[in-house]
Amino acid sequence: MPVRRRTNGNSESVDNYLKAILSLGGPGEHRVTSTALAERLGVAPASITNMLQKLAGAMEPLVEYERHRGVKLSSAGKRRALEVVRHHRLIETFLYKVLDYPIEEVHDEAERLEHFISERFEERIAAKLGHPTIDPHGHFIPTMEGEMPAQASIVLTEVVDGGTFLIDSVDDRDAETLKALEAQGIKAGARLKVKRRTAAEGCLVSVGRSAKALDLSREMAGDIRIVPVGS
């Protein structure tokens, strides 16, 4: 089974850069600073600059980069980034629904596999799962055509007053945080009542019908995206 061909000498490292730029740029596809990329990828700033120059100078540039102005994906870079995100989220869904992986383990496994699956394997996974549009964390899965709906949810830390919400998605990059949230019933589709903000900039919440109050740190609240009930 042939592995999908890459353009511009893409590698796992390149894919990770493209995914990080896509994520940090947000729906508005804003320019991303080298500092933000260095923090996300855990790479030295000098290495960030070298890689961005390489990606921008390729025969088919994957990014648009200007020193001191940051970076954004080119059309080719965005296409590849969405392709890798699709692989990742399909693999996560397969691991969770078919192979019964714990929710906190699927991200790291998908990180290892996402770069190497063939088009045929991708299509077979999608068909086996019934062509899902949402992964186990509540994130949209890009289509084969590289399209992904805009996210209408907000981060829990953006809530000023109390209210009742549905959890839209939970960030999956930190396995320990994800496991801790899952243990409290905080997962995609759960109902969340925000009681108040805390002095430490976190949130006091309850989940489902439980009256038990949970004190979420600012970091934990920042991993949760929500939509108002009825929206």
Steps between C-alpha positions, in 0.01 A plus 500: 500500500676819385537790737356830379769697321622825649600818321796723586675225696243505778589317819342443837664821619357699210154358561521602865596855405208525258253366756627741764467799267148390405399469865664819624374704204140417589193536275623840384829349381694772679876523477677298767810627677820297522477527879155340505623221272807442717280467809253265328765274348764522773763603245772765524417831325798467265375161382153648444645772275703249298202273442266785403754628248527150357123460471458845344781442250385162371404452134137490616511721813312360798502827696511875451771628730638846569749557777345703787152461345444135572381216281181369344427194291500515121216323320723193459600512866143529618397208278773280647428611857132413466590167345716410801232624742249277319732201539552578868135535589388197299767290670396631844138409424597153379716433805228618738192344339639182345808412706367629834801717579460723808417856396824637645716265289360556151675832434855374543433189293347710223799736510725207415282361220353807330793564264514160339157363408410456133197647326346154482550441871352842578194421287455158664514646851247769408265245343533260796404783736209618285681813379502685835515879514602531868786330687475367860606839641229691311729640230387520138662254260601670171340354189693321225474827308680688776198685636421546868207692656583814695496452878207685658592417860688711755765413756366453853735771628311753284180460703447805720167415666356166598280291275433157356698371205575188300862394474593527134853361520789433736862558406686173465865606510555432872411141587506550876268803488268318261487197730427720802218682319353174368495359855278794601262441209637793301490382138347597168120510514474531879294780656703746704365759742732791574435627850759776514855598416758449773761737635769292330331565160365147489135392510270338753277260306276198529450227239175341390244465780763486771489771765866441580705811433827458313768765527679507164834674466550761231708249303229233515225747410711613206488145358118495486288653223127548559178620335198646682211259543243563231743664256 
